[in-house]
């Protein structure tokens, strides 16, 4: 089976641990391609904190590989997420990492969408007579969104399980810490020229903290 995973290496080292991952697969470009296609678009991801979008129109531009997703508060009690792409030619609607919006506007052809993603204006709409435009088909493509513990989560798979089911026992273990009462003091974005798993490995262990962060 050619799926980018070193099955023979895993078999040879299976006696070490059941969840052992050979180094060749840990940093494999081929495996990364599979993860981008089959894993990341199907898992729940933390896009931002609720306090980052406290007011209607506040948004965060969440990026995951080649995708850009606008996570915004569209009402006092509602948060939505949309692919950051005009439905006409796919041009990005917003370039900045975060900001305030009253609508979504494409600067290429002038199409406008209301804050909730519905089409609001098509420039020279009369010129499209031979290709009728149906408003219900022109809205921004929405991404699933949910909240928990003060975080806003997104999932690109419309058929995914709920966030609650995805988290499973994690909610029971984490809820007592009341992370929803925490507030973000500062943020920093770092583009690391490495496989994403290398970064996660560092954050998943504290042994390095006293040497690296003091």
C-alpha positions in Angstrom: 0.0 0.0 0.0 1.6 3.2 -1.2 0.2 5.9 1.1 3.4 7.7 2.1 3.7 5.8 5.4 6.8 3.6 6.1 4.8 0.4 7.1 7.9 -1.8 7.1 9.7 0.5 9.5 6.7 0.6 11.7 6.4 -3.2 11.7 10.1 -3.6 12.6 9.8 -1.3 15.6 6.3 -2.3 16.7 7.6 -3.8 19.9 8.8 -0.4 21.2 5.3 1.2 21.6 2.0 0.7 19.9 1.9 4.4 18.8 5.6 4.6 17.7 6.1 6.9 14.7 9.3 6.4 12.7 11.3 9.6 12.1 11.1 9.1 8.4 7.3 9.4 8.6 7.4 12.2 11.2 9.0 14.6 8.7 7.9 12.9 5.4 6.8 15.4 2.7 4.7 12.6 1.3 2.9 12.1 4.6 2.4 15.8 5.0 0.6 15.9 1.6 -1.7 13.2 2.9 -2.3 15.1 6.1 -3.2 18.3 4.2 -5.6 16.4 2.0 -7.2 13.8 4.4 -6.7 15.1 8.0 -6.6 18.8 8.4 -9.8 19.5 6.4 -11.7 17.0 8.6 -10.7 17.9 12.1 -11.9 20.6 14.5 -9.3 23.4 14.9 -8.9 26.4 17.2 -9.3 29.5 15.1 -9.3 32.2 17.7 -10.4 33.2 21.2 -13.9 34.7 21.7 -12.5 37.8 23.2 -10.8 38.5 19.9 -14.2 39.1 18.3 -16.3 40.7 21.0 -18.3 43.1 18.8 -20.5 42.5 15.7 -18.3 42.7 12.6 -15.0 41.8 14.4 -13.2 39.1 12.4 -10.1 37.0 12.5 -8.5 35.7 9.3 -7.6 32.1 10.1 -5.2 30.4 7.7 -4.5 26.7 7.5 -2.2 25.7 4.6 -3.7 27.1 1.4 -7.0 28.0 2.9 -8.0 31.4 4.5 -11.2 31.5 6.6 -12.9 34.6 8.0 -14.2 33.9 11.5 -16.6 36.7 12.5 -19.3 37.7 15.0 -22.3 38.4 12.8 -24.7 39.0 15.7 -24.3 39.5 19.5 -25.1 35.8 19.9 -23.8 34.3 16.7 -20.4 33.5 15.2 -19.9 32.4 11.6 -17.0 31.4 9.4 -16.6 31.8 5.7 -14.0 30.9 3.1 -12.1 34.1 2.3 -13.0 34.0 -1.4 -15.4 35.9 -3.6 -17.8 33.5 -5.3 -17.2 35.1 -8.7 -13.5 34.5 -9.3 -12.2 33.4 -5.9 -10.3 36.6 -5.1 -9.5 37.1 -1.4 -11.9 39.5 0.3 -9.6 40.5 3.2 -5.9 40.2 3.5 -5.3 41.4 7.1 -5.1 39.0 10.0 -7.9 40.6 11.9 -10.2 43.7 11.8 -13.7 45.1 11.6 -16.2 44.6 8.7 -19.7 45.8 8.0 -19.8 43.8 4.8 -17.5 41.7 2.6 -16.4 43.4 -0.6 -14.4 42.1 -3.5 -12.2 44.9 -5.0 -11.8 43.0 -8.2 -15.3 43.0 -9.6 -17.2 44.9 -6.9 -19.4 42.0 -5.6 -20.6 42.6 -2.1 -21.9 40.3 0.6 -23.6 41.1 3.9 -21.9 40.3 7.1 -23.7 36.9 7.2 -22.4 35.9 3.9 -25.4 36.4 1.7 -24.9 38.2 -1.7 -25.9 41.8 -1.4 -24.8 43.3 -4.8 -23.6 42.1 -8.2 -22.0 44.7 -10.4 -23.8 45.2 -13.7 -26.2 42.4 -12.9 -28.3 43.1 -16.0 -25.4 41.9 -18.1 -25.9 38.4 -16.8 -29.3 37.9 -18.4 -28.2 34.8 -20.4 -26.8 33.3 -17.2 -29.4 33.9 -14.5 -27.8 34.4 -11.0 -29.7 32.9 -8.1 -29.0 34.7 -4.9 -29.2 31.5 -2.8 -26.3 30.0 -4.9 -24.0 33.1 -4.6 -23.5 33.4 -0.9 -20.0 32.9 0.7 -19.2 29.3 1.4 -19.7 28.7 5.1 -17.4 26.7 7.4 -18.7 24.9 10.5 -18.1 26.7 13.7 -18.5 26.0 17.4 -17.3 27.4 20.7 -15.9 25.8 23.9 -13.8 27.0 26.8 -13.5 30.5 25.3 -12.1 29.3 22.0 -13.8 29.5 18.6 -13.3 26.2 16.6 -13.8 25.6 12.9 -14.2 22.4 10.8 -14.0 22.4 7.0 -15.9 19.1 6.7 -19.6 19.7 6.6 -20.2 16.1 7.6 -18.0 16.1 10.6 -19.0 15.0 14.1 -20.0 17.7 16.5 -17.2 19.5 18.5 -18.6 17.9 21.7 -18.3 14.4 20.2 -14.8 15.2 18.8 -13.5 16.4 22.1 -14.9 13.5 24.0 -13.3 13.0 27.5 -11.2 16.1 27.0 -14.1 18.4 28.0 -14.5 16.6 31.3 -10.8 16.9 32.1 -10.4 20.6 31.0 -13.7 22.2 32.1 -12.7 22.5 35.8 -9.9 24.8 34.8 -12.5 27.4 33.5 -10.4 28.5 30.5 -13.5 30.5 29.3 -12.7 33.0 32.1 -9.1 33.5 30.8 -8.2 36.5 28.7 -5.5 36.8 26.0 -2.7 39.2 27.0 -0.9 39.1 23.7 -0.4 37.1 20.6 2.4 36.3 18.2 2.4 34.6 14.8 5.4 32.6 13.8 6.0 30.9 10.5 8.2 27.9 11.3 10.0 26.4 8.2 9.4 22.8 9.5 6.8 20.1 9.5 3.9 21.1 11.8 4.4 18.0 14.0 7.9 19.3 15.1 6.3 22.4 16.6 3.5 20.4 18.3 6.1 18.1 19.8 7.8 21.0 21.5 4.5 22.3 22.9 3.5 18.9 24.1 6.3 18.6 26.5 7.6 20.9 29.2 11.1 19.5 29.7 12.5 22.2 27.4 10.9 25.1 29.2 13.6 25.8 31.8 16.3 25.8 29.2 14.6 27.5 26.3 12.3 30.1 28.0 14.3 31.3 30.9 
